[in-house]
Amino acid sequence: MLVTVARLALGTAAMALLTASFTTSADAQRVHPRCAKSKDPVRCSCALYNGGYTTRTPDGRSRIVVSDTGRVNEGHVRCMLRNGRS
């Protein structure tokens, strides 16, 4: 009985470690605060962390993220690739 309990505990610990190692890299600590309510927080965070900025749409109701220089776009693409996006 004790051996069965020990095996179950060991198996549960191994599954917990494997599950924790396969989580996505875009965790809550890496999402930019302005991107918390965004439809795509990874894309928004990558743009803002690489020199992009937010601006309001002409109607004034929503915000958009803008990254318009070549250097910003290159950093944005690298960030997206690091976070598992293509």
C-alpha positions as MATLAB code, in Angstrom:
seq = 'MLVTVARLALGTAAMALLTASFTTSADAQRVHPRCAKSKDPVRCSCALYNGGYTTRTPDGRSRIVVSDTGRVNEGHVRCMLRNGRS';
ca = [
       0.000    0.000    0.000;
       2.789    2.388    0.934;
       4.651    1.578   -2.286;
       1.527    2.397   -4.341;
       1.105    5.750   -2.587;
       4.781    6.583   -3.168;
       4.477    5.747   -6.882;
       1.364    7.889   -7.174;
       3.101   10.826   -5.469;
       6.157   10.460   -7.710;
       3.998   10.282  -10.843;
       2.012   13.362   -9.791;
       5.194   15.341   -9.119;
       6.623   14.372  -12.516;
       3.429   15.433  -14.304;
       3.417   18.759  -12.456;
       7.005   19.477  -13.539;
       6.316   18.546  -17.165;
       3.175   20.673  -17.302;
       4.986   23.682  -15.862;
       7.798   23.414  -18.420;
       5.443   23.430  -21.428;
       3.537   26.609  -20.603;
       3.613   29.470  -23.101;
       6.308   32.093  -22.802;
       3.876   35.008  -23.027;
       2.989   35.014  -19.373;
       1.238   37.797  -17.499;
       4.501   39.342  -16.333;
       5.653   39.993  -19.901;
       2.411   41.567  -21.153;
       2.658   45.343  -21.304;
       0.172   47.040  -18.941;
      -1.442   48.923  -21.830;
      -2.079   45.608  -23.609;
      -3.979   43.855  -20.836;
      -7.367   44.317  -22.546;
      -6.079   43.916  -26.090;
      -7.414   41.246  -28.443;
      -3.825   40.075  -29.039;
      -1.750   41.021  -25.976;
       1.430   39.345  -27.281;
       1.424   41.344  -30.519;
       0.605   44.559  -28.668;
       3.322   43.978  -26.051;
       5.941   43.178  -28.669;
       5.175   46.419  -30.476;
       5.250   48.577  -27.346;
       8.413   46.990  -25.928;
      10.198   47.643  -29.242;
       9.485   51.347  -29.626;
       5.907   51.325  -30.877;
       3.256   53.587  -29.424;
      -0.490   53.716  -28.944;
      -2.760   56.297  -30.483;
      -6.499   56.799  -30.670;
      -8.501   56.076  -33.800;
     -10.014   59.105  -35.563;
     -13.417   58.476  -33.978;
     -11.743   58.554  -30.527;
     -13.311   55.339  -29.268;
     -10.459   52.835  -29.423;
      -6.671   52.683  -29.373;
      -4.362   51.202  -31.952;
      -0.709   50.210  -31.679;
       1.623   51.767  -34.229;
       5.146   50.638  -35.083;
       6.269   52.353  -38.259;
      10.071   52.317  -38.499;
      12.183   49.477  -39.867;
      14.107   48.980  -36.639;
      10.876   48.726  -34.648;
       9.381   46.242  -37.089;
      12.476   44.018  -36.955;
      12.395   43.939  -33.155;
       8.666   43.315  -33.236;
       9.105   40.302  -35.528;
      11.867   38.867  -33.325;
       9.689   39.266  -30.252;
       6.757   37.537  -31.959;
       9.026   34.620  -32.983;
      10.349   34.307  -29.414;
       6.756   34.023  -28.200;
       5.852   31.260  -30.626;
       4.162   33.343  -33.302;
       5.030   33.319  -36.979;
];
